[in-house]
Amino acid sequence: MQDPAYRTAEELDRFLGDPDDPSGWFSHARCLELDEKEEFPAEICLRLDDWGLPSYYVPEEHGGRLTGYPGLLQLIRVLARRDLTVAIGHGKTYLGGVCVWVAGHAEQAARLGADVRAGVPVSLGLTERDHGSDLLAGEVRGAAGAEGWLVSGEKWLINNATRGSLLSLLTRTDPAGGPRGFSVLLVDKRELDKDVYHHLPKVHTHGIRGADISGIAFDQARVDRSALVGAEGGGLEIALKALQLTRTLCAALSLGAADHGLRLAVDFTLRRELYGKLLGDLPQARRTLGTAAADVLLHEALAIVASRLVHTQTDEMSITAAVTKYTLPSGTEDVLARLTQLLGARAFLKGVHAGGMFQKVERDHRIVGLFDGNTLVNLNSLVNQFRSLMRGRRRGTGDVAGARAAYDLSLPVPELRPDRLSLVARHGSGVLAGLGESVARLTELAGEQPALAPAAEAARRIADVSDRVHAEMERWQGVLGDVPPAAFETARRYTLCHTAAVCLGLWTHSARLFTGTSAAPLWQDGLWLRAALGRLLERLGEPDAGDGEAYEELVEHLVATRRSGELFSLHPYRLPTEGLRPADDPTTVGN
C-alpha cells in the first residue's frame, strides 16, 4: 500500500539524513548539543524551510501544499521523532496561521500563505500570565478607533512570541468581554512602531529548552482593521474551532516521541545483560516492551483516523479533538514512564546510553499535554457535551458514514470545509454509533477465521463496557460549572471506548490493504487489534483483559523492524538508516 502521506514523510526523512550520524545537520547528537545550550535550532529550521516544509502548513486553496491532514500529521511526526524542540518550534507556524485558515477571507489567507511559504514565522497569542486556559478572562484589549484598534496588554508563555513576525492575537475588543467580546487580530510586527511593543524574556523550561517560549506586551499599538480575522466578536469561537485542528495534530508530537523512546528502549534491551541473560529475554522486560508497543500502535491508529475525521466528519471534531488530545499525550507519558523502568538509571543520565537521548525525549514530551488545552480542559470539553452525545445516541444520529470513510485508508479524504467545524457535536458521535457494526463484522469474520476469535471476544467486551460508560454519562449530562471528579473519570473512560471503536473500525475496513507488505504481520489475524483492545480493557479496569500472547508477538515484530531499518508502525515505512548494525547487536555476534 502506497499512502501519499507516508511517501512524503519518507522523502522528508531521507532529506534529514541518518539521525545517528553525529556529523549530520539534524542528528540526535546535534539536538542534544543545542538542548544543553538552550539554543534555538535556527539552522535546522532554515534547512526545513529550504526543503519546503512551510508550504505544507498552508492549505492548497491559499497557495500551499496542505491537501490533507493525514499528510501533515506524518510530516510533524518525522520531526518529533528526531527532536520535539524542532517539531514544536517550526510547526508553531501552522498553529499561528490556523485561525486565518478557519475564518479569514481569501485575500488575507493568500497574503499569509505567501509569508508562511517564504519562511516567515507565525505565532498564536492566546494565553496570559494570570489567566492560563481561561480565555474569557483575557485582558489584552483593543480600543476601537476609526481605522482599527489600539492594542494594549501582555500575552505570555507564547511559542515563538519573539521570533515570530506575525501573531494571531486573541483580543478583547468589547470592554465587557463575554463570549462575543473577543476578536482575532493578525498582528504584523513588521508594520508596528518599535516603541509600541516589546518582547518578554525567554522562559527557561524543563523540556524543549531551546524553544522560544516567551511573551509579548503591547502599549497602544495601532492595528489596522484589515487585520481582523473573521467577524468582530467572533474571536473566541474562531480560536476554539482552530484548536480542534491543532489538538488533533498534537498527536504527531506524541507519536514521534513514542517512536524515539521505544527505539531507545529496544536497543538497550538488546545490549544490556542481567543475570547472565540479555534484558530483552527476561519475561518482565518483554511484558513491559509488549504493552508499550501495543499502546504505541493503538495511539497511531487513533491519530491516523482522527486526522482523516478532520475531513470526513468535520462537525464532530469537538469530540475527536478532545479524545485525541487527551489520549495521545497522557498515554505516551505512561509509555515513556514504563520504558524508564527498563532503562533504570540510564533513563536519567546524560552521555551514557545513546548519549542520554531518553532523558531529553521524556522531558520534552511532558509539555505536549499542557498546550492547546491541557488534560483537564479536554476532559471537561467532553463532559460539557455529554448531553448532546446521549441525545445523539438515543436518536441514532451520529455520522457513521463519515467514520466509515475515515476507517478505509484506500479512500482519499475530501477537501476540508472549515465552515463545518462546530463547538458541539450536535448529532452525537458517529464513531461510537458505529461500534456495534464493527463488532458484528469482526464476529462474522471470526466465524470464518478462528484466529480472529480472541479479537472478536475482546471487541464484545468493549461494547459491553461502552454501554456501561454511556449509562454513567446519563448521570452527568446536566453538569455545569464545577465538574466533580467522578464526571472526569467517566470522560476518561469515554475516551478509551472511543479509541477502541476507532481501532475496530480501522482494522475491519483496512486490514486487507496491508497484505503482502512489511506491516502485514501486525494486521494478520488481528494481532495489533488484539493487543490494542487488551490494553484498552486493562486501562478500563476490566479483569483478565491483557493478551500476553499478542504482546509477545509484538515484541518479536518490534525487534525485527529495528534490525531491518523499518519504523515500528501500522504502515510500511523505511527509515533513513540501515537498522540496528550487527556490531551493535549482541544477538547477532558469531552468526
ZIZI-V151462 format. One record per residue. N is the residue number from 1. RES is the residue in three letters. OMEGA is omega in whole degrees, 0 to 359 (none if undefined). NEAR is the number of other ideal C-beta (glycine too) atoms within 10 Angstrom. Layout:
# ZIZI-V151462
n->{N N}
res->{RES RES}
omega->{OMEGA OMEGA}
near->{NEAR NEAR}
This chain:
# ZIZI-V151462
n->{1 2 3 4 5 6 7 8 9 10 11 12 13 14 15 16 17 18 19 20 21 22 23 24 25 26 27 28 29 30 31 32 33 34 35 36 37 38 39 40 41 42 43 44 45 46 47 48 49 50 51 52 53 54 55 56 57 58 59 60 61 62 63 64 65 66 67 68 69 70 71 72 73 74 75 76 77 78 79 80 81 82 83 84 85 86 87 88 89 90 91 92 93 94 95 96 97 98 99 100 101 102 103 104 105 106 107 108 109 110 111 112 113 114 115 116 117 118 119 120 121 122 123 124 125 126 127 128 129 130 131 132 133 134 135 136 137 138 139 140 141 142 143 144 145 146 147 148 149 150 151 152 153 154 155 156 157 158 159 160 161 162 163 164 165 166 167 168 169 170 171 172 173 174 175 176 177 178 179 180 181 182 183 184 185 186 187 188 189 190 191 192 193 194 195 196 197 198 199 200 201 202 203 204 205 206 207 208 209 210 211 212 213 214 215 216 217 218 219 220 221 222 223 224 225 226 227 228 229 230 231 232 233 234 235 236 237 238 239 240 241 242 243 244 245 246 247 248 249 250 251 252 253 254 255 256 257 258 259 260 261 262 263 264 265 266 267 268 269 270 271 272 273 274 275 276 277 278 279 280 281 282 283 284 285 286 287 288 289 290 291 292 293 294 295 296 297 298 299 300 301 302 303 304 305 306 307 308 309 310 311 312 313 314 315 316 317 318 319 320 321 322 323 324 325 326 327 328 329 330 331 332 333 334 335 336 337 338 339 340 341 342 343 344 345 346 347 348 349 350 351 352 353 354 355 356 357 358 359 360 361 362 363 364 365 366 367 368 369 370 371 372 373 374 375 376 377 378 379 380 381 382 383 384 385 386 387 388 389 390 391 392 393 394 395 396 397 398 399 400 401 402 403 404 405 406 407 408 409 410 411 412 413 414 415 416 417 418 419 420 421 422 423 424 425 426 427 428 429 430 431 432 433 434 435 436 437 438 439 440 441 442 443 444 445 446 447 448 449 450 451 452 453 454 455 456 457 458 459 460 461 462 463 464 465 466 467 468 469 470 471 472 473 474 475 476 477 478 479 480 481 482 483 484 485 486 487 488 489 490 491 492 493 494 495 496 497 498 499 500 501 502 503 504 505 506 507 508 509 510 511 512 513 514 515 516 517 518 519 520 521 522 523 524 525 526 527 528 529 530 531 532 533 534 535 536 537 538 539 540 541 542 543 544 545 546 547 548 549 550 551 552 553 554 555 556 557 558 559 560 561 562 563 564 565 566 567 568 569 570 571 572 573 574 575 576 577 578 579 580 581 582 583 584 585 586 587 588 589 590 591}
res->{MET GLN ASP PRO ALA TYR ARG THR ALA GLU GLU LEU ASP ARG PHE LEU GLY ASP PRO ASP ASP PRO SER GLY TRP PHE SER HIS ALA ARG CYS LEU GLU LEU ASP GLU LYS GLU GLU PHE PRO ALA GLU ILE CYS LEU ARG LEU ASP ASP TRP GLY LEU PRO SER TYR TYR VAL PRO GLU GLU HIS GLY GLY ARG LEU THR GLY TYR PRO GLY LEU LEU GLN LEU ILE ARG VAL LEU ALA ARG ARG ASP LEU THR VAL ALA ILE GLY HIS GLY LYS THR TYR LEU GLY GLY VAL CYS VAL TRP VAL ALA GLY HIS ALA GLU GLN ALA ALA ARG LEU GLY ALA ASP VAL ARG ALA GLY VAL PRO VAL SER LEU GLY LEU THR GLU ARG ASP HIS GLY SER ASP LEU LEU ALA GLY GLU VAL ARG GLY ALA ALA GLY ALA GLU GLY TRP LEU VAL SER GLY GLU LYS TRP LEU ILE ASN ASN ALA THR ARG GLY SER LEU LEU SER LEU LEU THR ARG THR ASP PRO ALA GLY GLY PRO ARG GLY PHE SER VAL LEU LEU VAL ASP LYS ARG GLU LEU ASP LYS ASP VAL TYR HIS HIS LEU PRO LYS VAL HIS THR HIS GLY ILE ARG GLY ALA ASP ILE SER GLY ILE ALA PHE ASP GLN ALA ARG VAL ASP ARG SER ALA LEU VAL GLY ALA GLU GLY GLY GLY LEU GLU ILE ALA LEU LYS ALA LEU GLN LEU THR ARG THR LEU CYS ALA ALA LEU SER LEU GLY ALA ALA ASP HIS GLY LEU ARG LEU ALA VAL ASP PHE THR LEU ARG ARG GLU LEU TYR GLY LYS LEU LEU GLY ASP LEU PRO GLN ALA ARG ARG THR LEU GLY THR ALA ALA ALA ASP VAL LEU LEU HIS GLU ALA LEU ALA ILE VAL ALA SER ARG LEU VAL HIS THR GLN THR ASP GLU MET SER ILE THR ALA ALA VAL THR LYS TYR THR LEU PRO SER GLY THR GLU ASP VAL LEU ALA ARG LEU THR GLN LEU LEU GLY ALA ARG ALA PHE LEU LYS GLY VAL HIS ALA GLY GLY MET PHE GLN LYS VAL GLU ARG ASP HIS ARG ILE VAL GLY LEU PHE ASP GLY ASN THR LEU VAL ASN LEU ASN SER LEU VAL ASN GLN PHE ARG SER LEU MET ARG GLY ARG ARG ARG GLY THR GLY ASP VAL ALA GLY ALA ARG ALA ALA TYR ASP LEU SER LEU PRO VAL PRO GLU LEU ARG PRO ASP ARG LEU SER LEU VAL ALA ARG HIS GLY SER GLY VAL LEU ALA GLY LEU GLY GLU SER VAL ALA ARG LEU THR GLU LEU ALA GLY GLU GLN PRO ALA LEU ALA PRO ALA ALA GLU ALA ALA ARG ARG ILE ALA ASP VAL SER ASP ARG VAL HIS ALA GLU MET GLU ARG TRP GLN GLY VAL LEU GLY ASP VAL PRO PRO ALA ALA PHE GLU THR ALA ARG ARG TYR THR LEU CYS HIS THR ALA ALA VAL CYS LEU GLY LEU TRP THR HIS SER ALA ARG LEU PHE THR GLY THR SER ALA ALA PRO LEU TRP GLN ASP GLY LEU TRP LEU ARG ALA ALA LEU GLY ARG LEU LEU GLU ARG LEU GLY GLU PRO ASP ALA GLY ASP GLY GLU ALA TYR GLU GLU LEU VAL GLU HIS LEU VAL ALA THR ARG ARG SER GLY GLU LEU PHE SER LEU HIS PRO TYR ARG LEU PRO THR GLU GLY LEU ARG PRO ALA ASP ASP PRO THR THR VAL GLY ASN}
omega->{180 179 181 181 181 180 178 178 178 178 178 180 179 178 182 178 182 182 181 177 186 179 182 183 177 180 175 180 179 181 175 179 180 179 180 180 187 185 179 183 187 182 179 181 178 178 176 175 180 178 180 182 181 181 178 174 186 178 183 182 178 173 183 182 180 179 181 181 173 179 180 177 183 178 179 177 178 180 183 178 179 184 181 178 179 182 182 182 180 182 179 181 176 179 180 184 192 177 178 178 182 191 183 176 190 182 179 181 179 179 180 179 179 178 182 180 179 178 178 180 179 182 179 181 179 194 179 188 187 189 176 184 181 186 180 180 184 184 174 189 173 179 186 175 184 186 181 184 169 189 178 178 189 170 190 188 182 179 180 177 181 184 184 177 179 185 172 193 174 191 175 182 171 183 181 181 182 184 179 183 184 177 173 177 176 186 178 183 180 182 182 171 184 184 182 175 172 181 176 183 173 177 180 187 180 176 185 189 182 184 177 174 187 180 180 179 180 178 180 178 183 182 185 180 179 179 182 178 182 183 173 183 181 188 183 179 179 182 182 176 178 180 176 178 183 177 178 180 175 177 180 180 179 178 181 178 180 176 184 181 180 179 180 180 179 179 181 182 178 183 187 178 175 177 178 179 172 179 182 177 182 186 183 178 180 177 179 178 183 179 176 179 179 179 179 181 179 175 179 179 180 182 180 182 180 180 176 178 173 183 190 184 190 185 175 182 176 176 184 183 181 178 183 183 174 191 186 180 182 179 179 174 179 177 182 178 179 177 175 179 178 184 181 183 182 175 185 187 174 173 179 179 178 176 182 183 185 181 178 179 183 178 185 187 184 184 185 180 185 186 184 181 183 184 182 178 182 176 178 177 178 179 180 181 179 183 181 178 179 178 178 179 180 183 182 187 177 184 180 180 178 177 179 180 178 182 184 185 177 182 174 179 177 177 179 173 183 180 179 176 183 179 180 175 190 184 179 184 175 179 180 178 181 182 181 179 179 179 180 180 179 178 177 180 180 175 179 181 185 180 180 184 179 178 180 178 177 180 178 177 177 180 178 179 180 177 181 179 179 174 176 181 177 183 188 188 178 184 174 178 182 182 180 181 182 178 175 179 176 178 178 180 176 180 180 177 177 180 178 178 177 180 180 180 180 183 184 182 189 183 183 186 188 176 178 178 179 178 185 181 179 184 184 180 176 186 184 180 176 181 181 180 176 179 181 176 176 181 175 178 180 182 174 188 186 180 184 179 179 179 180 179 177 179 179 180 178 180 181 180 179 181 185 181 176 172 173 191 175 183 176 184 180 178 182 177 178 182 180 185 183 182 181 186 184 184 179 182 178 180 none}
near->{15 7 18 13 22 22 12 17 25 18 13 18 25 12 16 22 16 17 23 16 15 13 9 16 13 21 21 23 16 20 23 20 14 20 25 13 10 14 13 20 22 13 13 24 20 12 15 22 18 10 13 14 24 26 18 22 26 25 20 14 15 21 16 21 17 20 19 19 21 24 21 26 24 28 24 26 28 26 28 29 26 23 31 29 27 23 25 27 25 24 27 25 27 23 25 28 30 26 29 28 23 24 24 25 12 9 9 18 23 16 18 26 25 14 20 25 19 10 18 19 23 26 28 31 27 27 19 21 12 11 14 15 15 11 18 12 12 24 15 21 19 28 13 15 11 5 10 17 24 16 25 18 19 19 26 19 18 27 25 25 25 20 17 25 17 26 24 29 30 24 27 22 22 15 10 7 16 11 12 16 17 26 25 31 28 24 27 19 19 9 13 15 9 7 9 17 19 13 16 18 8 17 14 8 17 9 19 25 20 25 26 23 23 21 21 24 17 26 13 12 23 15 24 14 13 14 23 24 27 19 13 18 15 18 31 21 20 25 22 17 25 26 28 28 25 22 26 27 26 27 28 26 27 30 26 25 28 30 23 26 26 22 23 23 29 24 17 21 24 20 16 19 10 11 8 5 11 16 21 22 14 16 9 10 21 20 16 20 25 25 23 28 27 28 23 26 25 28 23 27 24 28 25 27 27 30 26 28 28 25 22 22 27 22 18 29 25 23 29 29 29 29 28 30 32 28 27 28 28 17 23 28 19 14 24 25 12 17 24 18 12 23 23 13 9 17 23 14 13 12 8 14 20 21 18 18 21 26 22 24 28 23 18 27 25 18 19 27 22 14 23 24 24 16 16 13 18 24 25 19 24 24 21 19 25 22 16 20 23 17 14 23 18 10 11 10 16 23 24 19 12 21 29 19 20 29 27 16 21 10 14 13 20 13 11 22 10 18 11 13 23 17 15 15 23 14 19 23 28 28 31 24 20 23 24 14 16 26 23 15 17 23 16 12 18 18 10 7 13 10 13 23 17 20 29 25 15 27 30 14 20 26 18 12 20 23 12 12 20 19 11 16 22 13 12 19 16 8 17 7 4 6 16 11 7 12 22 17 13 23 27 18 20 27 25 25 24 26 29 33 30 31 28 30 25 27 28 24 21 21 19 11 16 19 11 9 14 18 23 13 17 26 20 16 18 28 24 29 31 27 30 32 30 27 28 26 21 17 20 19 10 16 6 8 18 17 25 14 14 25 22 15 21 28 22 12 19 23 20 14 24 20 18 13 15 17 24 24 21 21 21 19 23 15 23 18 14 12 15 21 12 13 8 11 17 14 15 13 8 5 6}
